[in-house]
Amino acid sequence: MMTSKIRCGEIIDLVSGKRRQNVDLWLMNGKIGRISENGGRIAEEEIDLSRFYVIPGFVDAHNHLCLRVGGEAAPMMEALAYQVLLAVRHARFALLSGVTTLRDVGERGYVDLFVRRGIEEGIIPGPRLLVAGPGFLQSCGRLWFMGREAGGHTEVRKTVRKQLKAGIDFIRIFVSGAGAAFSAEKAVPGSSREEIEAAVYEARAAGRNIGVQTHGGDAATWAIEAGVDAVEHGCFLTEEQLLMMRECGTWLVVTSGIQRAIRDCAGNSAFMREKAGAAYANYLSVVRRAVELGINLAVGNDTNHGCIAEEIAFLERAGMERRAALLAATLGGASLCGIEEEIGTLDIGKEADLIAFERDPLTAAPRELVPAWVIRSGKVMKNPVGVCS
């Protein structure tokens, strides 16, 4: 069995804030087997990061690899083969930004399962994927083009079971409006209380996490009360809802960049740009309050691909220190996904997922939070030359 070693200039422990200089990570089957000071025996394969600052790989906790910014129903109804091509492109963007694990929150036709397989088999480069298949929503709902329609608690139960049979990793429901939907008001429920409760019950029975897309309104309250793991977006969450989330341990997945991107996309209608702009303007106060309350936070790019640094900068604007913001983008995402024992920190027994920067990521400008090296499960996925196949 080949033993490989990664020589690190400085490892930053984002949990404690401690730093270790001149450290070797010894890898076995893509996992960290031993941590030692530089020196000692020579490995069969060595990766020299002695000039770099090293932290765990980023976790993008909310994305749609097959989609891109803007549009209404039409762009989301492109041929599945074309959407696969977009997914390949966007997976590359994710790697370049330092994302080693990505939670894909819904694609049509189970395309995400095949993209996951392609990455696992080394056919295409990309981060480790956790997939939801086609997320589902109310029958004839405003977001009908986003996923699978299911109406009534009986049909919702059947839909969850079908998703599980297909091989998804977690359950995803669209329970209220989206920023990219011209006709969808953000706070109008797209699922009933009973439908949400049925989905949560089935997810729990199968031991799966469940997240909901919502910006606020009654559906957000029903979802939090039902016990979902994550509220994703949440641009218009109220004080009462945030307090409920803290009480219930509900995660908030912050996706600021997509609202900004839709607002700034010249190809979008004036209505869409105005709508996204209003959401973005309100979002900072929501996230700032979430930070004050100590709500569990993770971050996601949605379709603003390759811009994980933008989310980190947004968390800083909301009152987080840089180390806490980086922690949300690493261990935070891992914990939301329920795989914190596998990734999220650089500890013995965990996957060797790490990213390396030329500048100290705790003090670098946000635009400098793009790593020179990306390593996933011990394999170099990006070096200073580019993405490795």
Residue pairs with C-beta under 8 A, 6 or more apart in sequence:
1 28
1 29
2 44
2 45
3 26
3 27
3 28
3 33
3 43
3 44
3 45
4 26
4 27
4 43
4 44
4 45
4 46
4 47
4 378
5 24
5 25
5 26
5 27
5 43
5 45
5 46
5 47
6 24
6 25
6 27
6 46
6 47
6 49
6 352
6 354
6 375
6 378
7 24
7 38
7 46
7 47
7 48
7 49
7 50
8 20
8 22
8 23
8 24
8 25
8 49
8 50
8 52
8 54
8 356
9 21
9 22
9 49
9 50
9 51
9 52
9 53
9 54
10 19
10 20
10 21
10 22
10 23
10 52
10 53
10 54
10 360
11 19
11 20
11 23
11 54
11 55
11 346
12 18
12 19
12 53
12 54
12 55
12 360
12 361
12 362
13 19
13 20
13 345
13 346
14 55
14 56
14 323
14 326
14 327
14 330
14 331
14 345
15 327
15 331
15 345
17 323
22 37
22 38
22 50
23 35
23 36
23 37
23 38
24 35
24 36
24 37
24 38
24 39
24 40
25 32
25 34
25 35
25 346
25 352
25 354
26 32
26 33
26 34
26 35
26 36
26 43
27 33
27 352
27 378
29 378
30 351
30 352
30 377
30 378
30 379
31 349
31 350
31 351
31 352
31 377
31 378
32 346
32 347
32 348
32 349
32 350
32 351
32 352
33 348
34 348
35 346
35 348
38 50
47 373
47 375
47 380
49 356
49 373
51 358
52 356
52 357
52 358
52 372
52 373
53 356
53 357
53 358
53 359
53 360
53 361
54 346
54 354
54 355
54 356
54 357
55 326
55 330
55 346
55 354
55 355
55 357
55 361
56 100
56 330
56 331
56 343
56 344
56 345
56 346
56 353
56 354
56 355
57 98
57 99
57 100
57 101
57 127
57 330
57 343
57 353
57 354
57 355
57 374
57 375
57 376
58 97
58 98
58 99
58 100
58 101
58 308
58 329
58 330
58 333
58 355
59 99
59 100
59 101
59 102
59 103
59 298
59 329
59 330
59 332
59 333
59 334
59 336
59 337
59 343
59 344
60 94
60 99
60 101
60 102
60 103
60 127
60 299
60 300
60 301
60 308
60 333
61 103
61 230
61 253
61 298
61 299
61 300
61 332
61 333
61 336
61 337
62 103
62 105
62 211
62 232
62 253
62 255
62 298
62 299
62 300
62 301
62 302
63 90
63 94
63 102
63 103
63 104
63 105
63 300
63 301
63 302
63 303
63 305
64 104
64 105
64 106
64 107
64 302
64 303
65 86
65 87
65 90
65 91
65 94
65 102
65 104
65 107
65 112
65 115
65 129
65 305
66 83
66 84
66 86
66 87
66 90
66 107
66 108
66 111
66 112
66 115
67 75
67 76
67 83
67 86
67 107
67 303
68 75
68 86
68 90
68 303
68 305
69 258
69 261
69 262
69 265
69 303
69 304
70 180
70 261
70 262
70 265
70 267
70 268
70 272
71 180
71 268
72 180
72 181
72 182
72 183
72 272
73 144
73 145
73 181
76 108
76 145
76 146
77 108
77 145
78 86
80 108
80 109
80 111
83 107
83 108
83 111
84 111
84 114
84 115
87 107
87 111
87 112
87 115
88 115
88 118
88 124
88 126
90 305
90 306
91 102
91 115
91 119
91 124
91 125
91 126
91 127
92 125
92 126
92 387
93 305
93 306
94 102
94 126
94 127
94 301
94 305
94 306
95 125
95 126
95 127
95 374
95 381
95 382
95 387
96 306
96 370
96 374
96 382
96 387
97 301
97 306
97 307
97 308
97 309
97 370
98 308
98 355
98 369
98 370
98 371
98 374
99 127
99 308
100 127
100 128
100 343
100 353
100 354
100 355
100 374
100 375
100 376
100 381
101 127
101 128
101 129
101 130
101 333
101 334
101 337
101 339
101 343
101 353
102 126
102 127
102 128
102 129
102 130
103 129
103 130
103 170
103 300
103 333
103 336
103 337
104 112
104 115
104 116
104 129
104 130
104 131
104 132
105 132
105 135
105 172
105 211
105 213
105 232
105 300
106 112
106 132
106 133
106 134
106 135
106 146
106 147
106 172
106 174
107 115
107 131
107 133
107 134
108 134
108 147
109 134
110 133
110 134
110 166
112 129
112 131
112 132
112 133
113 131
113 133
113 166
113 167
113 168
115 124
115 126
115 129
115 131
116 129
116 131
118 124
118 126
119 125
119 126
119 127
119 128
119 129
122 389
125 381
125 387
125 388
125 389
127 376
128 343
128 353
128 376
128 377
130 169
130 170
130 337
130 339
131 168
131 169
132 163
132 168
132 169
132 170
132 171
132 172
132 211
133 163
133 166
133 168
134 147
134 148
134 163
135 146
135 147
135 148
135 172
135 173
135 174
135 213
136 147
136 148
136 149
136 150
136 156
136 159
136 163
136 172
136 173
136 174
136 199
137 143
137 144
137 146
137 147
137 148
137 149
137 150
137 173
137 174
137 175
137 190
137 191
138 149
138 150
138 151
138 190
138 191
138 192
138 195
139 149
139 150
139 151
139 152
139 155
140 149
140 151
141 149
141 174
141 190
141 191
142 177
142 181
142 183
142 184
142 185
142 188
142 190
143 174
143 177
143 178
143 181
143 184
143 190
146 174
146 178
147 172
147 174
148 159
150 156
150 158
150 159
150 195
151 195
152 194
152 195
153 194
153 195
153 197
153 198
154 198
156 195
156 198
156 199
156 202
157 198
157 199
157 201
157 202
160 171
160 198
160 199
160 202
160 203
160 206
161 202
163 171
164 202
164 206
164 208
168 208
169 208
170 203
170 208
170 209
170 210
170 211
170 337
171 199
171 202
171 203
171 208
171 209
171 210
171 211
172 210
172 211
172 212
172 213
173 191
173 195
173 196
173 199
173 210
173 211
173 212
173 213
173 223
174 190
174 191
174 212
174 213
175 189
175 190
175 191
175 196
175 212
175 213
175 214
175 219
175 220
175 222
175 223
176 184
176 186
176 187
176 188
176 189
176 190
176 191
176 213
176 214
176 215
176 216
176 217
176 219
176 220
177 184
177 185
177 186
177 187
177 188
177 190
177 215
178 184
178 186
178 213
178 215
178 233
179 186
179 215
179 233
179 235
179 258
179 259
179 262
179 272
179 275
179 276
179 279
180 262
180 272
180 303
182 269
182 271
182 272
184 190
186 215
186 216
186 217
186 235
186 236
186 275
186 279
187 215
187 216
187 217
187 218
187 236
188 217
189 217
189 218
189 219
189 222
190 219
191 219
191 222
192 222
193 222
193 226
196 212
196 219
196 222
196 223
196 226
196 228
197 222
197 226
199 210
200 210
200 226
200 227
200 228
203 209
203 210
204 210
204 227
209 229
209 230
209 336
209 337
209 338
210 228
210 229
210 230
211 228
211 229
211 230
211 231
211 232
211 251
211 253
212 219
212 220
212 223
212 228
212 230
212 231
212 232
213 232
213 233
214 220
214 223
214 231
214 232
214 233
214 234
215 233
215 234
215 235
215 236
215 237
215 279
216 234
216 235
216 236
216 237
216 238
216 241
217 236
220 231
220 234
220 237
220 241
221 240
221 241
221 244
223 231
224 231
224 241
224 244
224 245
224 248
224 250
225 244
225 248
227 248
228 250
229 250
229 251
229 336
230 250
230 251
230 252
230 253
230 298
230 336
231 237
231 245
231 250
231 251
231 252
231 253
232 253
232 255
232 300
233 253
233 255
234 252
234 253
234 254
234 286
235 259
235 279
235 280
235 282
235 283
235 286
236 279
236 282
236 286
237 245
237 252
237 286
237 290
239 289
242 286
242 289
242 290
242 293
242 295
243 293
244 250
245 251
245 252
245 290
245 293
245 295
246 293
246 294
246 295
249 296
250 295
250 296
251 295
251 296
251 297
251 298
251 336
252 287
252 290
252 295
252 296
252 297
252 298
253 297
253 298
253 299
253 300
253 336
254 287
254 297
254 298
254 299
254 300
254 311
254 314
254 315
254 328
255 299
255 300
255 301
255 302
255 304
255 311
256 280
256 283
256 284
256 287
256 310
256 311
256 314
257 301
257 302
257 304
257 307
257 310
257 311
257 314
258 276
258 301
258 302
258 303
258 304
259 276
259 277
259 279
259 280
259 283
260 276
260 280
260 304
260 310
261 303
261 304
261 307
262 268
262 272
262 273
262 276
263 273
263 274
263 276
263 277
263 280
264 273
265 273
268 276
284 314
284 317
284 318
287 297
287 314
287 315
287 318
288 318
288 319
290 297
290 318
291 297
291 315
291 318
291 319
291 320
292 319
296 332
296 335
296 336
297 315
297 328
297 332
298 328
298 329
298 332
298 333
298 335
298 336
299 308
299 311
299 312
299 315
299 328
299 329
299 332
299 333
300 311
301 307
301 308
301 310
301 311
304 310
308 329
308 369
309 366
309 367
309 369
309 370
310 366
311 329
312 322
312 325
312 326
312 328
312 329
312 366
312 369
313 325
313 366
315 324
315 325
315 328
316 322
316 325
316 366
320 328
322 361
322 362
322 363
323 362
326 361
326 362
330 344
330 345
331 340
331 344
331 345
332 344
333 344
334 340
334 342
334 343
334 344
335 344
341 350
342 350
342 351
343 350
343 351
343 353
344 350
346 352
346 354
351 376
351 377
351 378
352 375
352 376
352 377
352 378
353 375
353 376
353 377
354 373
354 375
355 371
355 373
355 374
355 375
356 371
356 372
356 373
356 375
357 364
357 368
357 369
357 371
357 372
358 368
358 372
359 368
361 369
371 382
372 382
372 383
372 384
373 380
373 382
373 383
373 384
374 380
374 381
374 382
375 381
379 388
380 388
381 387
381 388
382 388
